[in-house]
Amino acid sequence: MISQRIVIKENEDIFSGHNTNDPNTSYLQNKRSFSHDSVLEPCTSIDSFTDDLSTIILANGVKMPLLGLGTTHSGGYNHEAVVYALKECNYRMIDTAKRYGLEKELGEAIKESGIPREDLFINTKLWPTDFGSNVKNACKISCQRLGIEYLDMYMIHLPIVPDSFESPKKIKEETWREMEKLYESEIIRTIGVSNYTINDLEEILDFGSLKPHVNQCEFHPFYNNDEIRKFCDGENIQFMGYCPLAKGTILYEPEILKLAQKYQKSSAQICIKWSIQQGIPAIPKSRKSERVEENCQVFDFDISQEDMEFIKKLGEARPKKVMNFDNIQNNFNLPDGNGREVSVWDRVTELHPYGY
Ligand SMILES: NC(=O)c1ccc[n+]([C@@H]2O[C@H](COP(=O)([O-])OP(=O)(O)OC[C@H]3O[C@@H](n4cnc5c(N)ncnc54)[C@H](OP(=O)(O)O)[C@@H]3O)[C@@H](O)[C@H]2O)c1
């Protein structure tokens, strides 16, 4: 198994670019004790993440869980459910974004869970208003809100450049260079993108020194994103899914219900298993502890190859995309949630149905 080596630079505060001997700076201590091999040791509970079945290895050798907890302001947030996911269900990957406005709340949940930082895989995303020269600062603030000193994955949330920037191509290139710098400084263990089309990926491959490790896109039985997936496979970019339950909209589709009955599982478990059985990470989200638990009980059964193909064809026959970025230029500047009450986000969701 490949393992990534971390080179520790003595007394260097990477965010500030200055050396520091401040004994209160735990960053260096954490970096020194950080062991990639210790991430996601097999857990022994009933919903255990076993090493082989529950993790994948990215192009740089970093081990990533196949199942994570989604978090977004869309549909609301429940602190207890996140703590429950970490403490009782062995979720070790959390997916979030500056945009969701929940980084601070998640930081509190992580702390309360008592799960050691090095056992977690934490993803967050760069929002396009922070493109260009603000990348490092945005990453730093996200880390501060999450109460952590490095990210397991930092992704560019969207390939769409706000109209307020001149020269979109130049700003995209500058953004990727800044992301590469964060990776090279070991503040982020993996560098990713999200919602990138083949054209967007080709562009980045053209000007980047590093390939993205991951492209996170919509993926569920009714939207299998085949072309982008194949492109990613060919480039050794890990395709990662979001909205594995299509925001709950496909759970009553008759074909899914029938399969649920056949495998004696729930519709949600069928959808999640369909993704992870193909080696595609899934990050279902729920505010309800019992659903959080249900969604991780997917390592004790397999879907037959025939049924896997059958599910894939559902999406080909009647695709159902749930995410829509059409109106994004008018909505880039929604508040980022820093220091705000989560209830504000519930209101934002009502006003702003896209959920990105
Ligand atoms: N990169 C991007 O642009 C992007 C875009 C969208 C999402 N994401 C990420 O992907 C994650 C998942 O996507 P999502 O939250 O939009 O949608 P999702 O996980 O496909 O579905 C969540 C919805 O399904 C319901 N649900 C969850 N488990 C259930 C179960 N076992 N039975 C019945 N209903 C269930 C939830 O309701 P309750 O809460 O009431 O249980 C919620 O309404 C997000 O949280 C976010 O981290 C990323």
The ligand as an SDF file (V2000), in Angstrom:
LIG
                    3D

 48 52  0  0  0  0  0  0  0  0999 V2000
  -20.0420   20.1450   -4.2820 N   0  0  0  0  0  0  0  0  0  0  0  0
  -21.2730   20.5490   -4.4200 C   0  0  0  0  0  0  0  0  0  0  0  0
  -21.5790   21.4660   -5.2040 O   0  0  0  0  0  0  0  0  0  0  0  0
  -22.3570   19.9000   -3.6080 C   0  0  0  0  0  0  0  0  0  0  0  0
  -23.6980   20.1050   -3.9380 C   0  0  0  0  0  0  0  0  0  0  0  0
  -24.6720   19.4690   -3.1780 C   0  0  0  0  0  0  0  0  0  0  0  0
  -24.3120   18.6650   -2.1110 C   0  0  0  0  0  0  0  0  0  0  0  0
  -22.9950   18.5010   -1.7950 N   0  0  0  0  0  0  0  0  0  0  0  0
  -22.5920   17.6670   -0.6250 C   0  0  0  0  0  0  0  0  0  0  0  0
  -23.2740   16.4210   -0.6980 O   0  0  0  0  0  0  0  0  0  0  0  0
  -23.9840   16.2110    0.5180 C   0  0  0  0  0  0  0  0  0  0  0  0
  -25.2270   15.4010    0.2640 C   0  0  0  0  0  0  0  0  0  0  0  0
  -26.0930   16.0690   -0.6190 O   0  0  0  0  0  0  0  0  0  0  0  0
  -27.5050   16.6510   -0.1720 P   0  0  0  0  0  0  0  0  0  0  0  0
  -27.4870   16.9070    1.2790 O   0  0  0  0  0  0  0  0  0  0  0  0
  -27.8130   17.7670   -1.0500 O   0  0  0  0  0  0  0  0  0  0  0  0
  -28.5090   15.4830   -0.5520 O   0  0  0  0  0  0  0  0  0  0  0  0
  -28.6470   13.9070   -0.1970 P   0  0  0  0  0  0  0  0  0  0  0  0
  -27.6400   13.4660    0.7770 O   0  0  0  0  0  0  0  0  0  0  0  0
  -28.7660   13.2080   -1.4990 O   0  0  0  0  0  0  0  0  0  0  0  0
  -30.0810   13.8800    0.4710 O   0  0  0  0  0  0  0  0  0  0  0  0
  -30.3400   14.5290    1.6620 C   0  0  0  0  0  0  0  0  0  0  0  0
  -31.8480   14.4880    1.8760 C   0  0  0  0  0  0  0  0  0  0  0  0
  -32.2770   13.1350    2.0290 O   0  0  0  0  0  0  0  0  0  0  0  0
  -32.9180   12.9840    3.3000 C   0  0  0  0  0  0  0  0  0  0  0  0
  -32.4300   11.6950    3.8460 N   0  0  0  0  0  0  0  0  0  0  0  0
  -31.1900   11.4200    4.2840 C   0  0  0  0  0  0  0  0  0  0  0  0
  -31.1030   10.1450    4.6810 N   0  0  0  0  0  0  0  0  0  0  0  0
  -32.3220    9.6010    4.5070 C   0  0  0  0  0  0  0  0  0  0  0  0
  -32.8600    8.3090    4.7460 C   0  0  0  0  0  0  0  0  0  0  0  0
  -32.1090    7.3170    5.2260 N   0  0  0  0  0  0  0  0  0  0  0  0
  -34.1740    8.1040    4.4420 N   0  0  0  0  0  0  0  0  0  0  0  0
  -34.9290    9.1010    3.9510 C   0  0  0  0  0  0  0  0  0  0  0  0
  -34.4920   10.3330    3.7020 N   0  0  0  0  0  0  0  0  0  0  0  0
  -33.1830   10.6030    3.9740 C   0  0  0  0  0  0  0  0  0  0  0  0
  -32.5040   14.1690    4.1280 C   0  0  0  0  0  0  0  0  0  0  0  0
  -33.5490   14.5780    4.9820 O   0  0  0  0  0  0  0  0  0  0  0  0
  -33.3600   14.6640    6.6010 P   0  0  0  0  0  0  0  0  0  0  0  0
  -32.2480   15.6120    6.8580 O   0  0  0  0  0  0  0  0  0  0  0  0
  -34.6890   15.1360    7.0440 O   0  0  0  0  0  0  0  0  0  0  0  0
  -33.0480   13.2670    7.0210 O   0  0  0  0  0  0  0  0  0  0  0  0
  -32.2730   15.2640    3.0790 C   0  0  0  0  0  0  0  0  0  0  0  0
  -33.4870   15.8730    2.7530 O   0  0  0  0  0  0  0  0  0  0  0  0
  -24.2520   17.6210    1.0280 C   0  0  0  0  0  0  0  0  0  0  0  0
  -24.6370   17.6030    2.3760 O   0  0  0  0  0  0  0  0  0  0  0  0
  -22.9470   18.2830    0.7210 C   0  0  0  0  0  0  0  0  0  0  0  0
  -21.9900   17.9270    1.7000 O   0  0  0  0  0  0  0  0  0  0  0  0
  -22.0130   19.0820   -2.5350 C   0  0  0  0  0  0  0  0  0  0  0  0
  1  2  1  0
  2  3  2  0
  2  4  1  0
  4  5  1  0
  4 48  2  0
  5  6  2  0
  6  7  1  0
  7  8  2  0
  8  9  1  0
  8 48  1  0
  9 10  1  0
  9 46  1  0
 10 11  1  0
 11 12  1  0
 11 44  1  0
 12 13  1  0
 13 14  1  0
 14 15  2  0
 14 16  1  0
 14 17  1  0
 17 18  1  0
 18 19  2  0
 18 20  1  0
 18 21  1  0
 21 22  1  0
 22 23  1  0
 23 24  1  0
 23 42  1  0
 24 25  1  0
 25 26  1  0
 25 36  1  0
 26 27  1  0
 26 35  1  0
 27 28  2  0
 28 29  1  0
 29 30  1  0
 29 35  2  0
 30 31  1  0
 30 32  2  0
 32 33  1  0
 33 34  2  0
 34 35  1  0
 36 37  1  0
 36 42  1  0
 37 38  1  0
 38 39  2  0
 38 40  1  0
 38 41  1  0
 42 43  1  0
 44 45  1  0
 44 46  1  0
 46 47  1  0
M  CHG  2   8   1  16  -1
M  END
$$$$
